[in-house]
Amino acid sequence: MTSQEARESLSNSFGGKIQRETEFRGETSFTIAASDLHEIAKFCRDELSFDYLLDITSIDNFGEDPRFEIVYHLYSMPHGVHLRLKLRVPEELGAVDTISDIWPTANWHEREAYDMMGIKFNGHLDLRRILMWDGYPYFPLRKDFPLEGLPSEMPDVAFTKVTPMEGGPFVTVPSSAGSKDREPRAHPPEL
Amino acid sequence: MSEKRATAYDSKIEGNMIFTRFDAALNWVRKNSLWPMPMGLACCAIELMATAASRFDIARFGAEVMRFSPRQCDVMIVAGTVTYKMALAVKRIYEQMPEPKWVIAMGACASTGGMYRSYATLQGIDQLIPVDVYISGCPPRPEALLAGLMKLQEKISRHQSFRDQKPKLTEKLEEMLAS
């Protein structure tokens, strides 16, 4: 199976459900609806032999609706073919189904997406935080979360403070000024 | 026969008697047998391991006995990035160490948070526990850690333990000596 064949097979089976198809350097991305994910993912594994889920990434398009975008990176071990599935999900609870019953590795990937972005997956058996501690009140990779953090306190578990931001090379503005003036430090997003 | 200078310690009269200050003897014992608690949290721990290995040989300074139980340690070497998730665990381990105890903040992250200016990183372990020696570097070379250890030894040798722990007794003794 080549990338071309996988594409045609998906188009034939789910023609109406594929919203957009892009090709970049021989790798294909399909944009689909969140409600079709489980069905298409199962087809990809069982019929197209995409036996390996490389990664799940999520993007916060702050200010747009639906807010989040999730990208599933699939790989076929026997054929050496990559495939991406993209979908947009809103902030509300249970917008997208888990695929941890299809690829067990999705369990921890989805926990990370939940921990960092606050995306909640339907049917996940163990949707706890994976990096931050249980009870941490924020989702730190959201665009409206400041880089310097927000203060929080859980007695005997953990705490966070706001990090002083002066003196760090976080934002570089192109100019002929010296590096001290060219890097006027991180700033909180304008809400 | 050549004239011999009087010294505090002479191997010829070993087993007899030497005179010294109590603090000097105590500090000498303490500073040459610092058992480290290797609090290796990030890449600095690799340099800490190199320091303990044969090329740099931290045993030359009497600090080769890495103990993984805080109850047997004298100096905590905080080697690496202290995240907020780990911060209270580091503090708890420090509190389990018996007195007297010292802390070395090894590297930029343990000293100030280093390059991690973010929501997840404690900006220096000195916000939670008292630090005796800060070592710059990212990560510091083993020589730098040894230099930091020697600085700590200097600090310990200046310590007036007896005077600090028994101020009234010291005063009384000095009065007796004076009269």
Interface residues (C-beta under 8 A of the other chain):
Chain A: L131 M132 W133 Y138 P140 F145 P146 L147 E148 G149 L150 D156 V157 A158 F159 T160 K161 T163 P164 M165 G168 F170 A186
Chain B: Y84 K85 A87 L88 G113 M115 R117 S118 Y119 A120 T121 L122 Q123 Q127
